[in-house]
Amino acid sequence: MTSEPHPQEEDLRIREMSIDDFPVVFHIGENLFTSDYSSSMYRTWDEYEIITLYNSDCELCLVAEFNNEILGFALGTTVEKSKSSWKYGYLVWLGVKPGIQKGGIGGALFKEIKRRMREQGVRMIIIDTDADNEAGIHFFKKQGFGNIQQHVYMTLNLSRKSPRKRRKPA
Ligand SMILES: CC(C)(COP(=O)(O)OP(=O)(O)OC[C@H]1O[C@@H](n2cnc3c(N)ncnc32)[C@H](O)[C@@H]1OP(=O)(O)O)[C@@H](O)C(=O)NCCC(=O)NCCS
């Protein structure tokens, strides 16, 4: 009797990212973190994000693999502030391939990065995302995040001539 294959959640493997995974992770992120995703220049997805985070803490750079295919990733780091005994975990990028979202992959990646951060002594995890990323915000709330704070981003276009100052009347 032949047994049926089990392409189920237990086959989802969360593991540390390796250098060989960089191109796949980069291209998944490229499809997710487009200008539609975020119109601000504050968070821009590029290859340096992956390399910098990998250099800073490779234990917090994870991929989700299913049938030898990478379907998602979580890239994080830790932050220690002077004069604070608290260590913070910063989950910088979390992404799951479009088309297979809402299948538990993001949750599995988050669970593992949280476990690793806790093991490193992290007491609070921070994330940031655009205010209109309803799916992302819904996801993070479901993971227990709260205390939403809004930021204001401003720009100054240096290629424009600054407005002429009015001369004071004599
Ligand atoms: C956020 C993200 C990583 C979640 O991964 P996922 O594999 O879809 O998440 P899970 O299946 O584990 O969790 C599902 C939960 O996520 C939320 N969610 C995911 N996609 C959603 C969507 N399109 N609309 C609304 N909620 C969504 C919901 O809370 C959902 O829970 P539900 O069962 O109540 O519907 C994924 O949607 C993604 O890659 N989004 C684009 C990138 C992004 O916004 N990253 C976060 C900031 S860096």
The ligand as an SDF file (V2000), in Angstrom:
LIG
                    3D

 48 50  0  0  0  0  0  0  0  0999 V2000
    1.1800   40.5540    6.2350 C   0  0  0  0  0  0  0  0  0  0  0  0
    1.5400   39.1740    5.6550 C   0  0  0  0  0  0  0  0  0  0  0  0
    3.0190   38.9260    5.8510 C   0  0  0  0  0  0  0  0  0  0  0  0
    0.7360   38.1070    6.3950 C   0  0  0  0  0  0  0  0  0  0  0  0
    1.1090   36.8310    5.9200 O   0  0  0  0  0  0  0  0  0  0  0  0
    0.0000   35.6950    5.6980 P   0  0  0  0  0  0  0  0  0  0  0  0
    0.6920   34.4450    5.3290 O   0  0  0  0  0  0  0  0  0  0  0  0
   -1.0220   36.2100    4.7700 O   0  0  0  0  0  0  0  0  0  0  0  0
   -0.5960   35.6340    7.1640 O   0  0  0  0  0  0  0  0  0  0  0  0
   -1.3580   34.4250    7.8890 P   0  0  0  0  0  0  0  0  0  0  0  0
   -2.0610   33.5700    6.8870 O   0  0  0  0  0  0  0  0  0  0  0  0
   -0.4330   33.7520    8.8170 O   0  0  0  0  0  0  0  0  0  0  0  0
   -2.3850   35.2490    8.7470 O   0  0  0  0  0  0  0  0  0  0  0  0
   -3.5760   35.6030    8.1760 C   0  0  0  0  0  0  0  0  0  0  0  0
   -4.0200   36.8940    8.8110 C   0  0  0  0  0  0  0  0  0  0  0  0
   -3.3330   37.9820    8.1910 O   0  0  0  0  0  0  0  0  0  0  0  0
   -4.2290   39.0290    7.8590 C   0  0  0  0  0  0  0  0  0  0  0  0
   -4.2970   39.1240    6.4050 N   0  0  0  0  0  0  0  0  0  0  0  0
   -3.4140   38.5760    5.5230 C   0  0  0  0  0  0  0  0  0  0  0  0
   -3.7440   38.9490    4.2670 N   0  0  0  0  0  0  0  0  0  0  0  0
   -4.8490   39.7050    4.3650 C   0  0  0  0  0  0  0  0  0  0  0  0
   -5.6420   40.3960    3.4180 C   0  0  0  0  0  0  0  0  0  0  0  0
   -5.3760   40.3720    2.0850 N   0  0  0  0  0  0  0  0  0  0  0  0
   -6.6870   41.1180    3.8660 N   0  0  0  0  0  0  0  0  0  0  0  0
   -6.9690   41.1930    5.2000 C   0  0  0  0  0  0  0  0  0  0  0  0
   -6.2360   40.5450    6.1420 N   0  0  0  0  0  0  0  0  0  0  0  0
   -5.1870   39.8290    5.7200 C   0  0  0  0  0  0  0  0  0  0  0  0
   -5.5100   38.6330    8.4940 C   0  0  0  0  0  0  0  0  0  0  0  0
   -5.4430   39.1210    9.8370 O   0  0  0  0  0  0  0  0  0  0  0  0
   -5.4800   37.1420    8.5240 C   0  0  0  0  0  0  0  0  0  0  0  0
   -6.2390   36.6080    9.5420 O   0  0  0  0  0  0  0  0  0  0  0  0
   -7.7380   36.1220    9.3250 P   0  0  0  0  0  0  0  0  0  0  0  0
   -7.6230   34.6460    9.4690 O   0  0  0  0  0  0  0  0  0  0  0  0
   -8.4420   36.8170   10.4180 O   0  0  0  0  0  0  0  0  0  0  0  0
   -8.2150   36.5330    7.9720 O   0  0  0  0  0  0  0  0  0  0  0  0
    1.1830   39.0860    4.1510 C   0  0  0  0  0  0  0  0  0  0  0  0
   -0.1600   39.4480    3.9790 O   0  0  0  0  0  0  0  0  0  0  0  0
    2.0490   39.9690    3.2650 C   0  0  0  0  0  0  0  0  0  0  0  0
    3.0920   39.5480    2.7660 O   0  0  0  0  0  0  0  0  0  0  0  0
    1.6290   41.2330    3.0160 N   0  0  0  0  0  0  0  0  0  0  0  0
    2.3520   42.1790    2.1690 C   0  0  0  0  0  0  0  0  0  0  0  0
    3.5970   42.6760    2.8580 C   0  0  0  0  0  0  0  0  0  0  0  0
    3.3170   43.3280    4.2010 C   0  0  0  0  0  0  0  0  0  0  0  0
    2.3890   44.0950    4.3530 O   0  0  0  0  0  0  0  0  0  0  0  0
    4.1940   43.0280    5.2050 N   0  0  0  0  0  0  0  0  0  0  0  0
    4.0510   43.5490    6.5390 C   0  0  0  0  0  0  0  0  0  0  0  0
    4.8570   44.7940    6.7880 C   0  0  0  0  0  0  0  0  0  0  0  0
    6.5920   44.6000    6.4970 S   0  0  0  0  0  0  0  0  0  0  0  0
  1  2  1  0
  2  3  1  0
  2  4  1  0
  2 36  1  0
  4  5  1  0
  5  6  1  0
  6  7  2  0
  6  8  1  0
  6  9  1  0
  9 10  1  0
 10 11  2  0
 10 12  1  0
 10 13  1  0
 13 14  1  0
 14 15  1  0
 15 16  1  0
 15 30  1  0
 16 17  1  0
 17 18  1  0
 17 28  1  0
 18 19  1  0
 18 27  1  0
 19 20  2  0
 20 21  1  0
 21 22  1  0
 21 27  2  0
 22 23  1  0
 22 24  2  0
 24 25  1  0
 25 26  2  0
 26 27  1  0
 28 29  1  0
 28 30  1  0
 30 31  1  0
 31 32  1  0
 32 33  2  0
 32 34  1  0
 32 35  1  0
 36 37  1  0
 36 38  1  0
 38 39  2  0
 38 40  1  0
 40 41  1  0
 41 42  1  0
 42 43  1  0
 43 44  2  0
 43 45  1  0
 45 46  1  0
 46 47  1  0
 47 48  1  0
M  END
$$$$
